[in-house]
Amino acid sequence: MSTLPKISPINPRLTLIPYFCKYGNMIAAQSKKSAEQVAKYADMFSAMGTEPRLRIMQLLLSAHPDGLVVGEIQAELDIPNSTLSHHLDKLKAEDLVRVEREGTFLRYIADTDTLQGLLQFLYAECCTRNQAVKLENVVQICK
């Protein structure tokens, strides 16, 4: 009995066994990447999962692209300074906002690239593959 790998009938220079071996490894790598993406996006949703943080994100998006300094956010939302700082740190840790220093002030800006990735992840299945939700309906809600 020979232990040599089978030769491909299509291309004699290829063997069948290494191909399937590599294919299986590629699927495992893709699954790991997908699991990491799900965990990353779950953390982002968790960061926005409180009323104050969601209000902060709405406010920063309404002020996009300039963003707002901390005092402006505090005045608009009436959140105590220490609590606001905690919420902003959580949003920053998940890359949902960026911070730019302007002298003694910190300007917070919604990171629209991160939000775009988050929305693409969320609607990838429901609006493309199985079309459970029509994309046009989602856009109309936002208008």
Helices and strands as residue ranges (DSSP letters): H 16-47, H 51-62, E 68-69, H 70-77, H 81-93, E 97-102, E 105-110, H 112-124, I 125-129, H 135-142
